Amino acid sequence: MLNKILSACFVLLIVLQGCKTTRQNTSPDTTSKNEKILRVPELYRASNPIVNDIMHTKLDVRFDWEKKYLYGKATLTLQPHFYPTQTLVLNARGMTINEASLLEDTIRTPLIYDYRNDSLIINLNTMYGYGEVYNVFIDYTAKPEELKSLGGSAAITSDKGLYFINPDGKDTAKPKQIWTQGETQASSVWFPTIDAPNQKMTQEINITVDTAYVTLSNGVLIKSVNNGNGTKTDYWKQSFPHSPYLVMMAIGKFAVVKDKWRDKEVSYYVEPEYKNVARKIFGNTPEMIEFFSNKLGVDYAWEKYSQVVVRDYVSGAMENTTATVHGDFLQRDERELLDYTGEDVISHELFHHWFGDLVTAESWSNLPLNEAFATYGEYLWNEYKYGREEADAGFISDLNTYLQEAKTKQVNLIRFQYEAQEDMFDRHSYQKGGCVLHMLRKYVGDKAFFNSLKLYLDQNRFQAAEIHHLRLAFEKTTGEDLNWFFNQWFLDKGHPVLDISYSWDDARKEQHVIIEQQQNFETTRLFRLPMQIDIYEDGKTSRQKITLDSARQEFIFSSATKPDLVNVDADKMLVCTKTDHHTNEEWIYMYHHAPLYIDRMEALKKISRNYLAGSAEANLMMGALNDPHFNLRNLAIKNIGTIASTADSSAVKTKLIAIAQHDNKSSVRKEALIALEDHFKDESVTTLLKAAIHDSSYAVIGSAITLLTERNEKEGLQMAREMEKENNKHYFEILSEVFAKHGDDKDAAFMHKTLAAADGFEKYQGVQMYGKFLLRCNNEDNISNGLDNIYDVGKNAEVWFVRFSAMQTLSELSKRFGEKKGDSKPMYESLKKKTDDLIADLKKNEKDENIRKILGTSGQ
């Protein structure tokens, strides 16, 4: 599962992640000791007790698009796990149960059952003992739209399980689709099962749909039968066992692009207009499968690998076995791919096919066994394909993302106390977990790390596991008791806060390094921290191993001369915050001589905070404009102002112009334009901005038109309205931001079109831009129609926080309408009343538990 993190001002900070995130560069500042830390109730969340094992599930399904129903027949093959039983308890949420029978050969014997509280309790008529296999047949109707939501999470925004997208076809800009989302406990919305991750089963699915549609499910398509009545039945079969939450279907008018890994099919399901670019989006997948197979020493285990892009998806992506589902943010044309490729998402979900699918966390408490590994899979792929610098850039982004959450929430990675299993899908399970795995790798060494992973995967293949299975695999491989590591990093919370200082004893020729752990020991443990220290002396580097295991320790190293630099945590792998008391000279030396991306990043950040023009620090900042990594070029550009503000700033300007025109990264070109506009507002910059409107990157175009409009609103709006005529859907978001800040009633039709065209997560931002735009309008009809459009989003958007964003936007409009004075006050009083009525109606009819909790209407 991709934990897609979005900036949401209403409740949770939810992009991308992965299963992971759009990365956010957040500050790693430590939490104040007086700052409140989020705690969870002391309720132990055990693994689901196993009374019966589901061995196999066979489904026959067809659909009523108008009613949004699934008509299903399920045949479950089961056996008692150990103790004899006469009862079968299944999860079946919001269904109508038409029949439950014992199936022997082809004979169905009706069974007595009780269906209540989303549980189907079946009396089997006889006692079954260990090893006795039996089959149960269930005829049912799934009604996902009539289901009361239990509430989703930051990562999984809905638990409806089965989704009908544009079922009546009225939205001509959106395809008709059906798809499923099973994690965490939503597969039981569309078929009866034991919906727990510690169940493992094989499966068959017969899907009957109109012949115009393409289907996708787990395993391989065995056959497709034309029924002669305008429908067909596709028969999908998966022969290897997996957990019920990984079962999937996707139905739509997809174009299918086929690829290959060794002798197995690799395929990409996209909307037809993206058929020709599908290989550019997903084309590295076969290489990823080969790399992960070789790196882990465990070949990809499943029959095939497919990826499908769907509309209105309720998460970022989902690692359904052999058939990953992606949200439509991944579906991009060639120009969009210049700004974002989505490879972190693709590698994240693929790595799950080892960690999560092949070996599955036995309980949601153990979720990092799935998500921390998938997050670290991103690191491994970037390291292999693009080099360690790119991988380390991801590591530091993940670390900062975790540290931001840790300011208000500190919990164990493996935690048995939580309110709902959805709470496990946070920055601890993903980003912190991935960073902890990296630290474990650096501690034991590469060979031991990957040998341990191979042992873990081999020993638990097609089974469920808990954290101690992983620990024991590492201990068997390394011969070392690693309880200390797993206890402090997986089974406890928090991170060390380090203060590092240095002193040189010239008489004794000794370098002293003093490291203090300064975390609040009332809430956070004392850590044991093995690490490396690099000592740079006379052009040579020596490495020393140390272990910090006290609140304050002093380490002494002999040296013939005062070192040029002492680099603590030379591998840059610690999960911590730190204050490192280097001199500026030492930071500059680190930038030029230490080997890692993170070394340069730390040095550049420190120097950028306070430096003088003409100094050695300024020279470093200028030099960093040529740094090999684009993130550090961006950092240098953002902090070039001290030099740019001097009397002789022509060299800076010349360099920024060259970057804006020629840098190979669109984000750097964009940043250079912003810096030029901030520091050099002259005609040459205006000319450059106008030229940038024709850049290959939409991100650069958006920045250019925004800066031009802020410089000269009339001229900028004229250019924006000319761009509107091109009817390029990729301009919609760009121009909507311009019109939200500078537009007027002339732009109402365009803004309506933009909001209507926005899809999925795009609508969250779109509805907010639309609300800001309405405050710039004076025509009552335009404003009133706009309120109706926002109301429509609040009523019909698939994703709950998009609906809530519409409520928030209407609330802000109501507030602003109430503040209006003068001759137009009566009009705004009328608009305020309409807005309040729309808000009241949305609140009254909203059923999602996430929104109801925020509104304080949960349980009413």
N, C-alpha and C positions, 0 to 999 in steps of 0.2 A: 504494500500500500504506500502510495506517495503521500507524504504529509505536506500538502501544498499550503504554504504559509502566505496568507493575505493580510494586508494591513486593514484591520476592521476596527473602527472606532467604537463600535457598540458593545462588544463583550469580550470575546476571546481574540487574541492575535492569532489568526489562522495562517508563500509560497510555492509553492513548491516545492516543496519539498514536494518528497519523494517524497510510490510511496515516498516521497521526500520533496523537498522543498525547493520553491524558488528561493534562492539564497538571499539572505539579508545581511548586510554588513552592519553589525550592531556593536555598541561599545562594550568592552569587557570590564567596565568598572565594577568594583566589588560592592556588595550589598552592605548598607549600614547595619551595624549591630542592633540599632533601634528599629530597623525596618521590619514590618510584619512579614513573616514567612508563612506561606499557605500550608496548612496541615490537613491531613485526611483522617477520617474516623477510624478507630481501631476495630475494623471488621475484617476478619480473616477471609480471604477469597481463595478457597481451595480449588484444586482441579476438579472437573466434573466427575462425579462417581460413575464408574462404568458397570452397569448391570447387564446390558446387552451390547454386543458388538454388531454394528452394521457392516456386513461384508460386501454387499453389492446393492446398488440402487438402479432400477430400470424405470424410466419415465416415458410416458406418452403425453404430449402436450399440444394443445391448439388454443387459439385466442379469439376473443371477441373485442375488437378494437374499440367499438362504440362504448361498451360497458367497462372496458379495461379489466376484463376477466381473463383468467387462464383456466381452461378445463383440463384437468390432469388425471392420469391414472399412474399410480406408483406401485411397483412391486419391490419390496425390500427383503433382502436375504440376510438373516441374522442368526446369531447364536448367543447363548448366555456367556458372559465373560468368564465367570468361574462358578458362582453359586447358582443352584437351580432357581428358576423363576417361572411364574405363570402369567406375568404381567409385562407388557411392553408400553413404555411411556415415550411418546414422540413429541417433538416441538412442531406445532402447526399453527401459525399465527394468522388470525383473521380469515379463516377459511370456512367454507361449508363442506362438511363431510357427508358424502352420499352413501358410502359403503366402506366397511372394514371387514375383510374376510381372510381366513387362513387358506393359502393356496397350496394344494398338493397335486402335482402334475398340472392338469388343466381344471381341476375341480375346486371351486370356491365354496368354502363353508363360512357363512356369516358368523361374525364374532360380536360379542357384547362389548360396547365401548362407551366411554364417557368423554365428552369434549367440553372442556371449560378452561378459562384462564390461559388460552393459547397452548394447552396441553391436550394431546389425544392419548387417553389411557385405555389400552386394549386388554381385555381378558382373553388369554390364549386358549382357554378351555382345558388345557392340560399342562403339567409341569415339564419344562424342558431342562435338561441337565447339561453340564459342561461337554462341549463337543457336538451337541445335537443341533443341527441346522434346521431352520424353519423359514417359510416365506409368508409374508403378509401382503395382501393386495388392498389398496385404498383408492377409491374413486372420490375426487374432491374438486372443488372450485376455489381458486385463489382470487381474492378481491383486494388487491393492494391499496387501491384508492379509498377503500372503506376502513382501512386499518388505522387504529389510533397509534400515532408515532410514540415510541419510547424515548425519542430524542437521539440525535446523532452526536457528532463530536467535531472538533476542529479539523480532523483529517477526513472524516466520513460524515457528510452533512445531512444524511438521511438514512433511515433504516427501513425504508419501504420495500426493499428487496427486488421488486419487479417494477419496471418503469416503461410506460407507454409514452413515447415522445411524438407530439403533434399527431395524435391518433385520428383526428377527423380530417387532417390534411389541409386545414384552413390557412395555416401559415405557409405561404408559398415559398418563403425563404428558408424553410427548415424541412429536412427530410422526415418521413415517418420512420420510426424505429421502435424496437423493443430491445431492452437489455436488462441485465441483472447485476446486482451488487450484493455479495453474500457476507462480507466481513462487517461486523463481527458475528451477529446472530440474525441474519436476514435471509439466508437461503430458505429457512423454514417458513417464509412468507409465501414461497411459490412451490415448495414440495415438502411433504412431511418427512422429518428426519430427526436424528439426535444431533442437534445443532451445537456441537462442541468440538474444539480443535483437537481433542485427543481421540476422536473417532477417525478411522481410516477405511475407505471403501473404494471399490472399482465402480464403474457406472456405464450405463447406456442411456441415450436420449433419442427418442423419435420426435422430431419437431415438424408439425404440419402447418404450412403457411401458403399464401398465394405464390404462384410460380414466379412472380416478378421479384420476389425477395431472395436475398442470400442469407444463409444462416451460418453461425459459427458456434461451436461448443468445444468442450474439452476432448482431447484425444483426436481421433481421425474420422473423417467422413467415410463410412463404409459404403453407403449407397444413397441414392436419391431417387425416389419413386414418384412418377407423375400419376396422380390419382384420377386424371381424366375429367375433373370437375373444376379446373382452374386452380387446384391446389397441388402441392407436392409434399412428400414426407421425407425429410433428411434424417438419416440414421447415423448418429455419432456414438463412438465407443472409445472409452479409455480403459486400458487393461491393467494399469498400475494404480495402486490405492493412494488416495489423498483425502483431505478433510472436507467435510460438507461445505464449509464457507468458501471453498475454492471452486465449487461448481458454478458454471456460467452458461449463459446464452446471449447471443447478440443477433438481431434480425434487422435487416435494412437493405437498401439498394446500394450495396457496397461494390466498388471495384476491387478485385483481388489481384495483387501483384505477387507472384511466386518467386521465391529465392531458394537457396539450398545450403545446408550445412552437412558435410559428409554425405550420407545417404538419406538424410531426413529433410522433410519439407520445412521451409521457413517462409511465412507468407504475411502480407501486409494488407489489411482491409481498410480502405479509405473511401471517402466520397468520390464519385467519378471525376470531378474536376481536379482532384489531387493525384490521379493515377500516375501521371507522368513525373511527379515529384516524389512519389512514395519511396523510391530507392534513395533519394537524397536525404529523406527524413530517417529512414530505418536501415539504410544500406549497410551500416557497420555491424548489424546484428549477427550475421554468421561469424564474423571475426571475433565478436564478443563471446559467442558460445565457445569457439575454439580456445580463446584465451582463458576463460574461466575454467573450462574442462582441464586444460593443461596445468594451470596454476594450482588448482585444487587437487589434481591427481584423480579426479572423479569426473568421468564423462557425463555430459548432459543426459539425463536418464529417461526423458519422456519421448513419446512417439513423434511429436512435431512441435514447432513453435510458431504461433500466430500472434499478431498484434492487431487490434482493431481500435479505430477512433470513433467515438460516439458523441452525440450532442447531449447537452444538459447533464453531463455526468456529475455525480454528487461527490466526487473526490478528484484527486489528481490523476491517479492511475491505480490499477489493481492487478496483482500477480496471479490471477486465476491460472491454474495449472495448464500449460500448453497454449493458453489463450489470454494474453494480457489485454486488459481494457485501458485505453487512454482517453482522457478528456480532450475536447477538440482544440485546446490550446497547442497541442502538439502538431496539429494539421496546418502546415505553413507552406507558403510558396517560396520560391528560391530567394526572393529579396528579403522576406521575413526571416529566413534561416540565417541571414547575415547578422542579425541581432540576437538570435536565440536558436540553438539547435535541438534542445531537449535531450541531448545524449545522457545527461545525468539521470533523467527519468527512465530512459530506455535501459541503461545499465542497472539501475536500482531494481526495476521489476524483474529483469532477467536473472539477477543474482539471487532473487527470492526462490528461483526454481531449484536451488540447492538449499538455501536457508529460509525455510518457511513452507516450501512445498515438499521437497524430498524429506527433509527433517523439519518437523513442525513443533513450535512451542506448545507444550501440552496444556497450557492454560494461558489466559491473557496476562496473568501476573508475570509470565516468562516472555512477554512480547519482544523484549530486546533480542532474543535468540532469532527472531525474524527480522525486525526493523533495524537494529544496530548493524547487523551483517549486511543488509541491503544497502544501507547508507555507506558502509565501508566498501561495498562493491563499487560504488561510484569512484572512490579514491583509487582503488586498484586499477580500474579501467583507465582513468586519466593518467595514472602513473605509467602504465604500459604504453598507451597510445600517444600521449602528448608530453610525457615527462614528469619528473617529480615536482617541478615548479608548479605546474597546473594542478597536480594532486594536492600539494601543500596549500595552494590558494583555497581549494575546497575545504581542506582541514581547518584552516584558520577561520573561514566563514562559518563552518559548523560549530567550532568552539565558541565563537562570539554569539552565535544564535542561542546555544545552550546557556551561556553566561547571562544573556539578557533575561531568559526565563528564570534563571536561578535567583534573580533579584527578589522575586516574589513567590517562588515555588521551589522547595528543595525536598526531593523524595528519592527513595532508593530506585535504582534502575530496575531490579527485580523486586516488585512490591506486591505484598499480599493484602494490603489495605487500600481500597479505593471505593468511591461511591458507585461508579459504573465502569464497565470494562472499556468504554470509549475513552475514559480518562487516561488510559495507558498510552494513547496515541499523541504523545507530546514531544517536546524537544529533548527530554531526557531519553526516552526510548530510542529516538532517532539519532539526533546529533551528538548528544553526550555519549550514547552507546557506541557510535561509530568511532569517536575520538578515543574512548577507552580501549577498543579493540586495536587501534593503531598503537597505543601505548603498550599494550600487551605484546604486540608484534615486535616493537623495538626492545622490549625487555628480554624476551626469550630468543630473539633472532629469527631471521626469515625462514631458515630451513625448519627449525622447530615449530614455528608458527603454522606453516602450511602443512607440515606432517601431522600436526595435532588436528587441524581442520579436516584433513583426509580421514584420520582415525575416527573423529566425531561423526562425520558423514557416513562412513562405512558401517560403524557400529549401530547407528540409529536409522539406517536407510528405510524409507517408507514407514517410519514410526514417529511418535511424538516424544519430545525430550524436554528436560528441564535444565536449569543452569548448571547443576552438578554433573550432568553428563559431559558438558563442555569442559568443566574444571578437571574431571577425571581423565579426559582424553589428553589434556595438556600435561597433567601430572605423569601419566603413563609414558608420554613421549619424552618429556624433559627429565624425569626422575626427581623432580622437585615438588615439595608440598607448596601448593599455590593458594591455600586457603586465605593467606594474608591478602593477596591481590584481589581475589574474588569477594572476600568479605568487605574490603574497604571501597571497592569500585562498583561492584554489582549489588551487594546486599546492604549497603549503607549509602547515605546521602552526602551531598555537598562536595566541596573541592578545597584544596589548600589555597591560602592567600599568602604569597611569598614576598618577603622583603630581602633584597640581595645587595650587600655592600662589600667593599674591597679596601684593603690596606696593604701597603708595601713596606716591609722592614728591610731597609737597605743594609743595615749592619749585619743582619743574619742572612740576607739574600733569600728572603721568604715572602711568598705571596699569600696573603690571608684572604679567605673568602668566607663571609659571615652570612648565613641564610637563616631567616626566621620564618616560622609559620605563624601567621597573625590572624587566622580565622577565629571566629567566636567559638571557643571550645565548649560553651554551654549548649550549642546547637550542632556543632560540626566536630568530627573526630580529629585527632592528630593522625597525620598520614605518614606512611613509610614510602619514601620516594627514591628509588634507585635512579640514577641519572649519570650522564657523561658531562665532563667539563673539558673544554678545549682551551689550551694555553698557547698563545701566539707570542713567540719570542725570536727576534732576529730572523724573521722570514721563515721560521719553522713552527710546526704545530705539533703539540703533544696532547694526547687524550688521557684523562684520568677518570676512573670510575669512583663514584661516591654513592652513599646511601644516606639520605636525610631522614632521620626517624625521631628527632627531638624537636621541641618547640624552637630551640635556638642551637645552632651548631656552627663551629668554626673549623674550616678546613685549611690546612697549611701545606703549601707546595714549594719546594726548593727551586730556585731559578737563578741563573748566573746574572741576569739583568732584569730590571723591571719589565714585566710583560707588556707588549703593546695592547693586548686584549685578553681578558679572561671571559670565556663564553660559557655561561652556566646553562645547563640543559641544551647541550650542543646539538642534539638530535631534534630539538624543538618539538617534543612530543608530549609534554606534560599537560594535563587538564588542570589548569590553575589560572589565577590572576597573579600578577607580579609587579613589583616596583623594583626596577633594576637601576642601581645608582652608578651607571657609567658616566664618565665625562663626555663632553661633546667630541673630543678628539677620539675617544674610544668608539663612540657610535659611528663616526666617519670611517674609522678603521674597519669596523664590523661590516659596514656597507660594502666596502671595496674588497675585503679579504675573506669574510666568512662565506661558506659555500651555499647556503640555502636561501630560498625565496623568503622564508620567515625572518631570517637574519636581516635581510635588506629592508623588509617591511617594517620591522621593529625600529631599525635605525632611522629610516626615513620619517616614520611617525614622530619619533622623539625629536628629531632635528626640526621638523616642520612647525613645531609648537612655538618656537621663539628663536629667530635668527635675524641677523643684520645683513643688509645689502653689502656686497663686496667682501664678505667673510668666507671662510672655508666652508661654513654651513650653506651659504648661498651657492657656492660652487657645486656642492653636492646636489642641491635642489635642481640646479640647471642641468647637471649631468644626468639626473634621474629622469629627465624628460626623454632620454634615450634608453631607459631601462628595458631589458628584454621582455619583461612581463607587463602586459597592458594594465593590470591593476595598479602597479607602481607608477607607471606613466600617468595614469589618472590621478593618483595621489599627489604626485609632483605638480601636476597642472593645477589642482585645487589649492595648492599652497604656494603658488608662485607669486602671489600678490605683493610680497615684500620687495621682490626684485622689480616687478612690473611697475611699482609706484615710484621708482627712482627716476632721476632726471634722464639718465641714460638707459632707457629700457628698450631700445630698438632691437637688441639681440633677442630679447624675450619675445617681442612681437613677431619678429621674423620666424623664430622657431615655432611659435604657436600657429602661425599661418601655414607653415609647412606641414605641421601635424594635422591641422584641420583639413588640409587638402589631400594628404597622402598616407596617413597612418592606416595600417591594414585592419585595425579594429574600429568598428563603428562607434563603440562607447568612448574611445579616446578622441575621435574626430568630434564627437558631440561635446565632450568636456572642453576641448580646445575652443570651440565656438563660444561656449558660455564664458570662458576666461577672457577671450578677446573682447566680448561685449562688456564684461565687467570692468576691464582695465583700459580699453582703448576704443572709446566710442567715436570713431571717425568714419569717413566715407569709404576707406579701404575695407573696414570691417563690414560696413553695409553691403558693399559689393560682394564680399565673401559670403555673407549670409544669404544673399539672393542666389548666388551660385549653388549654395548648399541645398536649396530647395529641390535641386535636381540630383542630389546624391543617390547612390544605390540603396542606402539604408533608410528605412522609414523612421528610425529613431533620430537620425541626423536631420531628416526633413522636419520632423516634429519640433525639434529644438530650434531650428532655423526660423520657421514661421512664427513660433512663439516669441522668440527674441525680437524679430522684426516688428511684430504687432505691439510688443511692449515699448519698443523704441518710437514707433510712429503708428498709432492705432488706426488712423484712417487708411494709410498705405498698406498696413499689414492686413486689415480686413478686406481690402480690395483684392490683395493677392490670395487670401484664404478663400474668398468667394469664387475666384477664378479656378482654384484647385478643386473646389466643390463640383464644378461642371464636368470634371473628368470622370465622375461617378466611380471612383476607385474605392472599394470598400475599405481598403487599408488606410485611406485618408480620414475615414469617419471618426475614429478615435482622436486623431491628431486635431482635426478641425473642431470637433465638439469641445475640446479643452480651450481652444482659442475663442470660440463663440460664447462659452460659459463665462469667460472673463471679460470679453470685449464686444460681444454681439448684441443684436437687438431684434425687434419683431421681424425684420427681413429674413432672419435665419431660423424662424420657427419651423418651417416645413422640413428643413434639413435636419434640425435637432430631433424632430419626431422620427424621421427616417432612420437616423443614427440609433436612437433608442430601440426602435423596432428591430433593427438588424443585429443589435448586440445579442450575444448568445452566451449561455452558461455564466462563467465567472465575469465575462465582459460586462454583463448587465449590472453588476454591483457598482462598478465605476461609472457606467453610463447613466444610471439613474441619479447619481449624485451630481454629475455634470449637468444633467437636464434640470435638476432643481435649482442649481446656481444660475442657469440660463434664464429660467422663468422669472427670477428676481430682476432681470435686466429688461424684461418686456413691459410694455405699457398697454398693449391691446388686451382687453378683458377676455375676448374670445380665445386668443392664443394662450393666455394663462389658464383659462378654464379647461380648454382642451388638453393642455399639458398636465393639469391635475388628474384628469381622467386617464391619461397615459401612464402616469406614475401609479395610480390606483390599480391599473391593470397588471402592472408588474407585481405589486404587493399582493394581488389576489392569485396570480397564475404562475409566477416564476417557480421553477422546480426546486431550486436550492433555497433553503430556509433563510440564510443570512442575506440573500438578495431580496427576498420578501421583506425582511426586517429593515433593510436599507431603504426600501421604498417607504415604509412607515416612518423611519427617521427623517427622510427627506421631506415628507408631508408635514411632519411635526415642526421642522425648522421653517418651512414656508408659512405655516400657521402663525408661528411666533413673529416672523418678519412682517407678515401682513398686518398683524396687530399693532406693529410699531409705526405704520404709515400714518402720515399726517397731511394736512392741506386739502386741496380740492378733490384729490383722488381718494380720500379716506372712505367715503361710502362704498366705492367699488371694492376696495380691499376688505372692508367689513363683510361684504357679501362673499368674496372669495375665501375669507377666513372661515365663515360658517360652512361653506361647501367643503373646505379642506378638513375641518373638524368632523363633519359627517362621514367623509370618506375614511378617516382614521378610525372612527368608532366602528364602522362596518368591518374594516379589516381586522381589528382586534376581536370583534365579536365572533368572526367566522374562522379565525386562525386556530388550527388544531395541533400544530407542531409544538412539542414539549419544550424545545429550546427557546422558542419565542415566548411561549406561555410562562416559562420560568422567569424570563427577563421582565415580562409585563406584570408578573405577580399574579397571574390567573391560572397557574398550574393546579390541576385537581378540581377546578370549578366546572 
